[in-house]
């Protein structure tokens, strides 16, 4: 009987550690199942929020990466994470933790199905926010980031925030990027436009190497427009800062800095890892832009294939790299330690073996 109670207690301890993830899986599932009826059927509302889990740019696919990232953080820190005072049945911290577990679902229901998002869009429109219909999604990312941070703090305290910080920062970064893009039309946020000329020129150079012709057509609302063509067709797109690599570099920087902060790697190695990863992230985005032009030339600028790649598959280029790069660092460090293990002196060992016998 005692062994059974100990097993139940051990399993309940595991469940408590997983509660923050489970508390977010519920609202994510609600949004996935009912996303098409979450917004009133006004043209711009409805168009923006249909099939949002099949979109990465201005969509909810990033929530899947959030779940993967936070699961990885919890697994890697499993033995070090110690529950705070929530293991007590009655305590103010326990009550606050239970309320915090329910808040993500309550937020989704109130804002998506009780009309609060409509009020948010109206407020954004009245305050001159250009892409007001996208504001609910931006705020949703920011709210989820804040709620998850509060959950981790209530569950593990300050140490938990140090161990599980990549995932909420990831959500916050997406929310901030979307908010900036909503506020400044056509990627006109000047500080983020710095990389646009370099990225666009490299994409044009890559297309030229592949046999395509390219030409710059000036600027449209401050956004440079590039045209590319071959014998099969042509395509023309404006390249704003969300397409230039700023989005990927911001997510990469936040993710890799927080990851490297919790490692025992020397500062020189950290700087090298960061620089190599940033360069690869940037050039992956150049490849993504070139690929969009290639697909558009082959299938049409407004084809389903072009739109799907722009909104979903193209984003997977950089996000997959950013998600895998920390694992690659861990693997290279393990390999480096294995290579540098001091080897025993074989002749001396042989001699001592023969002497002993």
C-alpha angles and dihedrals in degrees: 000000000000091000090052091051090049090051091049090049091049093049092047088054089055091048093051090053090053096046096097091056092046092049089059096041089064097058091040089054091049091051091048096050097042104026094119093061098038094097134043116264096254109138099248096036095050097042092053097052105039114115093354092167088063092059131072099180104066090351142099102251088104087072088070090054089047091056091048093047097048091045089054091049093050093047093049091048097036099118093042097050110097120188117241123223093306089100086077111093095222119033136117090247092053092050091048090049093052091049090048090052090057098043098081091056093042090051093051093049096046098044101036102036106022099055102257092120089056089055089049092053091048090051091049091049093050090050094053099254104159101213095035093157090066096052096090090059092048092049090046091060091048093048092049090050091052094045093049091049090052091049094052092047093050091047102043108008125222093330090058091056089054093050098039105038105109096074100051091042088051091055092046092050092053091048093050093048092050092047093052092048091049092052099045113052121227093003093296095152096126101207091056093048091074095095096042098090093048095045094045094048092049090050090051090048091050091050090050090053089054092054101263125131118232137191135178113234099193125253134315113202088338094310118117113236121215125196123199131179148160135179092291099054148300141256135196127195139167113234113216129176095272086061096041097073100264092114093051093044093050092051091044093049094050093045099045096042092053090045095049091046090066096049133088092230117132119255092249092054091046091053091049094048091048094049095047092048093048092051092049091047091052095049092045087059090050088055090049093055092048090049092053090056092047093051092045092051092050099041106018134271094266099037123128090246093055094047093046093050092047094048101036126000096042090056089054089068095071099025092055090050092048091049094048099041096077088051089051090052091051090049094048091048091051090049091048092052090048092051092049097049107127109252122221118248101256099201093051092047090051092049094050090048092054092046093052090054 
